Amino acid sequence: MQEMLKRWTVADAANTYGIKEWGAGYFDLSDGGDVVVRVETESGPAETRLLDIIRGIEDRGFGMPVLLRIENLLDQQISRLNDSFRNSMKASGYKGRYQGVFPIKVNQQAQVIEEVTRFGARFNHGLEAGSKAELVVALSMIQSTDSLIVCNGYKDPEFIDLGLQTTRIGYKVFFVIETPTELPIILERSETLGIEPLIGIRIKLSSRAGGHWQDSGGDNSIFGLSTSQVVDVVDRLKEQDKLHCLQLLHYHLGSQIPNIRDIRTAVRETARYYSDLVNEGAAMGYLDLGGGLAVDYDGSQTNFVHSKNYNLDEYTADVVEVLVSVLDEREVAHPTVITESGRATVAYSSILLFNVLDVTQYTPGYIPETEPEDLPESLKNMFEVRRMMTVRNLQECYNDAVYYREEIREEFEHGNLTLRQRALADNLFMDIIQKIAALLKKVKRVPRELEELQEGLYDIYYGNFSVFQSLPDVWAIDQIFPVMPIHRLAEQPRRRAILADITCDSDGKIDTFGAIHDVQKSILLHELTKDEEYYLGVFLVGAYQETLGDLHNLLGDTHVVSVRITGNGTFDVVREIEGDSISDVLSYVEYTPKALVENFRHKLEQAVRDGRISVAQRRKLLQSYEAGMRGYTYYER
């Protein structure tokens, strides 16, 4: 009767998966229960079902898994960032301006950098390069000489020469001094080439932030100058009559800063450094606040490590407010503010889409209706626990069941129980646990030991993807990404599950999921339907995941499809990149595909000579081997 009164709705689905909270207005559910992408176009707002995009991808010959990039979302994040700083500066009377730079390391893929520089040109949005290879990319891809290129990381003479020489054609290339050894190299190459450098200093703040990357800041951070080293740099530049080259101050607290208070503290400390450098006679003019603008992966809007307790407008308003307060008090001109916001820029624009291949569900094992007479005492005790269970004694029954299970396992190890008796004991134990979990719904106060009992009774859904290739942060740092079905959401999901990938590694799984007020150890999913694909999406994966992925089990890059949503709700496929073939990944690990084929051909020819296979069988086997070489590394229907 209660089931009839409380029917599942699409609103229930939205609450279950938190899509309105982490979706940032970009992702929502249609009335029919499908995930939609909402964007702003030149014609106004538009939305498209992810399921329609998948159908379009499959019609073009691409199977799952696919990394879907939505160009509109990347553009909108760049617009939001620049517009928010502009509005905050106008509201606070800030006399400087804002210029963002995108850190190439966050996502080096050519399609991403092309779009950042193409769309970002209207804002003079630049690039941050942390290596020679990234500087080569930046110099080629940047579209406006008014955009900035900020060079961080270790810089050898070749790196510096390249940056210095390109300033002759109008590029603004800043060399940020990360260690004291870099300044002499910059000055020597500058004198040799006869080109004055644009110099920045990265400082080690005493301020630190919470989160995974808290060691990026503070006194023990591996890059940046201490206060005394900053003074040494200033003095050396004065001696060389080059203090006017020092124009930028930089710091970096970390990649995902969840607490706005930490951001305010760091900006305040940095503004004081900046003011004193101006008073020392440095030209200055640019203040680089580094990265750290967080993404709310779980939708909780808190200072939890996977969330943030501020929105974009609050972030920019707080940064600008602190700068105005400190700099005006010291009568220092307002500098150009730079941020290296990478994660927040690209995270929303990429979604990993995959199909579910199989599911392992808990099914009760055989338990006889009447207790057999010849059972050992320990098994009789297990039957007794099962028989005597009530709502009032759940904790006691749980403790007894665990005790008897361990006793039975010891008896089996010593040869005192048969295999069938051990199997019966396991079935009894799981049946008891199931019954306890069901009765917990009737208990007002759940005992602490039993709180996670129901979470442990999950199914395993096998997804057509590799954690190590597509979601390495899930494995490496326990990163939480939003995961949910992209269709069937008008239908109530009734199975608690974790996700396993198709690698043969026990770490190849997703078993931690975001929740509005907590972390969950399982996710609600639908029963699989025969002859119908079930699609899941992992959202907000645009930052770092493509860069850090590896070839575990020789599962290569997935197909990548970039789309642009149009004003009428349709979409244009902008780019298609076919995923790695088996031949591709073998070549990455130093095999020669042609040599492998030739080796196998010799084996088949020997088998023909030995009479083990026929010539026709040889041909079929060789064709299968060569077709396998050309095939996708993931499961193909």
C-alpha positions, -999 to +999 in steps of 0.1 A: +000+000+000+029+024+009+045+016-024+014+028-042+012+060-021+049+069-028+057+063-064+091+069-078+095+101-098+122+117-119+126+142-090+135+112-068+161+102-093+176+137-093+178+136-055+193+101-054+221+110-078+225+147-068+226+158-104+212+193-097+238+199-071+270+188-089+256+195-124+262+233-120+232+239-143+248+220-171+233+186-164+197+177-154+170+151-161+143+153-187+107+145-178+112+111-194+140+102-171+171+108-193+202+129-185+203+160-206+230+186-212+219+222-210+240+249-227+238+285-239+240+289-277+239+320-299+202+313-303+195+309-266+194+280-242+193+245-256+193+209-242+202+175-256+198+140-243+230+121-237+212+090-250+207+108-284+244+116-285+252+080-278+229+069-306+246+093-330+280+081-319+270+044-324+254+052-358+288+066-369+304+032-361+319+039-326+311+015-298+314+020-261+333+032-242+336+068-254+350+099-239+325+126-249+337+162-250+311+189-252+327+221-265+299+244-254+307+236-217+343+244-221+334+277-237+309+285-210+333+278-182+359+302-197+332+328-201+319+324-166+354+327-151+362+359-170+328+375-166+328+368-129+361+385-123+351+414-145+319+419-125+336+415-091+362+440-101+336+465-113+316+461-081+347+466-058+362+495-078+392+474-087+414+494-112+434+464-126+421+437-148+419+399-150+437+376-174+434+338-170+459+312-181+450+276-186+476+251-173+484+228-202+492+199-178+456+196-167+446+184-201+472+185-229+450+170-256+452+190-288+414+194-291+411+209-256+440+233-261+427+243-295+393+252-281+407+270-250+429+292-272+402+297-299+374+307-277+396+322-250+412+347-275+382+371-269+393+373-233+431+372-240+430+339-220+465+325-220+484+293-212+507+280-185+536+258-195+555+237-171+579+220-195+597+226-229+571+205-247+543+225-231+560+258-241+562+245-277+525+239-276+517+273-261+538+292-286+520+275-315+485+275-302+481+309-285+461+332-309+466+367-294+499+383-284+480+400-257+474+366-240+500+356-214+523+326-214+534+318-178+564+294-176+566+274-144+587+243-135+624+236-141+638+257-170+670+249-187+689+272-212+670+258-242+637+264-225+647+300-217+662+307-251+630+297-268+608+319-246+632+349-248+634+348-286+597+347-291+592+379-272+607+396-303+574+388-321+553+402-294+547+372-271+544+380-233+564+351-219+570+352-181+597+331-165+586+323-130+616+316-107+608+284-088+643+277-074+673+301-067+694+283-094+672+296-122+679+333-119+716+331-130+706+310-161+679+335-171+702+365-167+731+348-186+709+338-215+692+373-215+726+390-218+739+366-245+708+371-266+704+408-259+667+403-248+653+415-215+633+388-197+599+391-181+606+376-146+582+363-120+588+349-085+570+320-070+568+323-032+563+298-005+534+310+016+530+302+052+493+297+044+482+262+036+449+248+023+431+215+030+424+188+005+445+162-015+470+188-027+476+206+006+514+200+003+515+222-028+516+252-004+533+260+029+569+261+040+576+225+029+563+228-007+588+216-032+587+246-054+589+283-046+612+307-028+614+314+009+613+350+021+651+352+024+655+338-011+630+364-025+652+391-009+683+375-025+666+376-059+657+413-055+692+422-044+707+403-074+684+420-098+693+454-083+730+446-087+724+437-124+702+468-129+674+444-139+649+450-111+625+464-137+623+429-152+606+416-121+569+421-129+550+391-116+544+374-082+531+339-081+520+313-056+501+280-057+482+264-028+469+233-045+447+219-072+413+217-054+408+240-025+375+233-008+375+261+018+371+297+008+387+308+040+420+293+030+418+311-003+412+345+014+441+339+038+465+331+010+455+361-011+459+384+019+494+371+026+504+373-011+491+409-014+515+419+014+544+403-004+534+421-036+532+455-018+566+451-004+581+441-037+567+473-052+582+493-023+616+476-031+614+492-065+603+462-086+581+471-116+555+444-108+521+447-124+510+411-124+498+389-095+493+352-103+471+335-077+478+300-092+452+273-094+429+259-067+394+269-079+376+238-069+349+216-085+320+204-064+322+167-073+297+155-048+273+184-048+275+189-010+286+225-012+309+220+018+346+221+026+348+183+021+378+173+001+357+165-030+335+196-028+338+234-021+319+258+002+317+286-023+306+293-058+325+310-086+311+345-079+319+342-042+354+331-051+361+361-074+344+385-051+365+374-021+398+375-041+391+410-053+378+423-020+410+411-002+433+427-028+415+460-027+416+460+011+454+453+014+466+472-016+446+504-010+457+505+026+494+505+013+486+528-016+498+503-042+484+502-077+461+473-085+479+447-106+465+425-134+452+394-116+461+360-131+446+327-121+457+293-134+423+277-131+425+244-149+403+219-131+373+242-130+378+252-166+377+217-182+362+193-157+326+197-168+332+194-205+341+157-205+320+126-197+331+090-198+302+069-213+302+031-211+278+002-213+273-025-186+284-059-198+273-082-170+262-083-134+269-105-104+240-105-080+238-120-046+214-150-048+206-170-017+222-204-017+203-236-008+191-240+027+170-270+036+135-263+050+142-286+080+174-288+099+193-321+090+198-344+120+235-352+115+248-316+116+279-307+137+272-285+167+285-253+151+261-256+122+232-263+146+241-231+164+239-212+131+204-226+124+195-215+159+206-179+154+186-178+122+155-192+139+156-170+170+162-136+152+138-107+161+140-069+158+151-068+195+181-090+192+197-080+159+231-070+174+233-103+194+224-124+164+250-106+143+277-112+169+267-149+172+267-154+134+301-139+130+315-160+159+300-193+146+312-185+110+348-182+122+344-214+143+331-233+112+360-220+091+385-233+116+368-267+117+369-269+079+406-260+078+413-288+103+393-313+082+364-316+106+337-303+081+330-314+046+329-290+016+291-293+015+288-285+052+310-254+047+288-243+018+257-247+039+273-226+067+281-198+042+246-199+029+232-197+064+255-168+073+245-147+042+209-154+048+212-142+084+230-110+072+202-104+046+175-108+072+193-085+097+197-059+070+160-061+062+149-058+098+172-028+104+146-007+085+123-012+115+148-002+141+147+034+154+184+035+164+207+013+144+237-001+164+270+014+151+284-020+141+254-026+119+253+008+102+272-003+071+258-038+070+234-031+042+261-013+022+280-045+021+252-064+004+258-051-031+258-065-067+288-061-090+281-044-123+308-050-149+314-018-170+331-017-204+360+006-193+393+007-175+397+026-142+435+029-148+431+043-183+401+066-180+397+073-143+432+070-127+425+093-098+398+069-086+425+043-081+454+066-071+439+091-047+403+079-041+389+107-061+351+108-062+334+115-096+296+117-101+284+084-116+249+076-127+227+059-153+221+083-182+186+068-190+157+048-174+155+073-145+118+075-145+120+039-134+131+032-098+166+016-095+164-012-069+199-028-070+227-017-047+260-021-067+296-013-071+312-010-105+340-032-118+360-026-149+372-052-174+408-053-162+418-084-142+429-063-113+412-062-079+417-024-078+398-020-111+366-009-094+346+021-083+332+014-048+330+050-034+303+073-045+295+109-037+264+118-017+250+151-006+258+146+031+281+116+031+302+091+010+284+059-001+300+025-006+275+016-033+252+031-059+216+024-069+213+009-104+185-007-125+181-044-133+196-052-167+171-058-195+177-085-220+189-074-254+190-037-243+222-018-234+224-001-201+246+030-202+263+048-173+282+081-173+311+093-152+309+131-151+334+159-146+364+139-158+379+166-180+408+175-157+439+152-155+422+119-163+433+117-199+468+129-190+474+104-162+458+073-177+480+042-183+479+010-203+471-015-175+462-048-192+470-030-225+436-013-225+443+018-245+427+052-251+389+051-256+372+066-286+370+104-282+341+123-298+337+161-295+303+176-301+288+211-302+251+214-292+231+237-315+203+261-307+176+237-317+188+210-294+205+189-319+243+184-320+271+185-345+299+160-342+330+183-344+358+157-340+361+119-339+392+102-327+392+064-330+404+047-298+436+027-297+437-006-315+455-036-301+482-030-326+486+006-313+490-004-277+514-031-285+536-006-303+535+016-273+552-011-252+579-018-279+564-047-298+564-046-336+530-057-347+543-069-381+569-091-363+542-105-340+520-115-370+550-130-388+560-151-356+524-164-354+524-172-391+555-194-387+538-212-357+507-219-379+528-231-408+547-255-385+513-268-372+503-275-408+535-294-414+529-314-381+494-323-393+477-305-363+456-281-385+446-279-421+456-252-445+420-238-444+422-237-406+456-220-408+440-193-430+411-187-406+434-185-376+457-160-392+428-139-403+414-139-368+448-129-354+452-101-379+416-089-372+424-089-335+454-067-341+431-041-357+404-044-331+394-020-303+411-029-269+377-028-252+348-053-253+330-053-286+295-067-289 
